[in-house]
Amino acid sequence: MASVAVLVEDVVRGQGVDPKVHRTAVAIADAGRVRLLKSGPLRVVAEVGDGAPVTVILRARVFGQRLSVSAGSETGSGWTPVTLAAAVEAWRRAPNRRF
């Protein structure tokens, strides 16, 4: 099974995501506005933002090479600056980006 870091690698590098969303997400991560609360190979929980941060959960799925993303009360497959910022920080801090 692939880890969260492996599953987000392409999108963290800007592939398959809107360039504006990617730039904004990287700026959020670079500004230190992502705090990893729990970080493991299959599940990452992060708070993103200042003041009233949004909780983001990135979870590798057992079946197939899929990733589940939720932010606050929203769950979906589309990347937002907030969810992608969490992915960027998780990917940067992953000790090993291989299976």
N, C-alpha and C positions, 0 to 999 in steps of 0.2 A: 504494500500500500504506500502511496506517495504521501509525503509530509505536506503540511500547509506551505512551507517555504518553496517546495518544488512546484506545487500547484499554482502559486502566485508569481513565480519567476517571470514568465512572459509578460504579464500585465504590469508588473513592477518596472520592467524595462521599456514599457510604453507600447507593447504590441497588443492590438485588438481593443484599445481603449481610446476614447476621445483625447486628443493632445491637450486640450485645455483642462480637462479633468486630471490628466496625468501631471501637468505642471503645477496645478493647485495642490494636489495631493503631496507631491514632493516638497513644495514650499511649507505645507503644514508640518510634515515630518521634520524637515530641516530646522524649523522654528522651535522644535522641542515640544510640540503640542500633542504628541502621542505618548501615552503612558501605558506600557504593557503591564497588565494586572496578573495574568497567567499566561505562560508561554511554554508550550510543549510541541512535540512534532505533529500531533494530530488536532490540537485545539489551541487557539490564541484568543485571549480576551483582552481588549484594550479600551482605554478611555481616550477620546479624541476631542480636542477643543479646550477652550478656556471658559471659566464661569460655570456654565451648565454643560459639561462634557457629555458626549454621546457614547454609550457603550457599544462596542463592535465585537462580534464574535465571528471568527473565521474557523471553520471546522472541515477537516478532511473527511470525506465519506468513505465508508468501508467498501462499498461496491463501486468499482470503476474509479477513474481518475477524475473525481469531481470535488468541488468545494462548495460548502454552504456558507453564505454570508448573511449576517443580520446586524442591523444597526438600530438601536432603540426598539421601537415596535414594528419596524419594517424588515421584511425578509425578501430577498430577491436575488436575481443573478446579475443585475446591472451594477456597474461600479459608479460610485459617487466619490467626490473628493475625500469625504470622511472615511468611507470604507477602504478606499485605496491607500490613504495615508496610513491606516492601521496595517495594511498588507506590506507597504514599503518598510515600515519600522520592524515588523516581524521578520521580513526577509533579510534586512540588514543585520539583525541580531541572531539569526539562526546559526548555530555552530557548524552545521553540516547540511548542505543543500542537496544531498543525494538521497536516494531511496534508503 
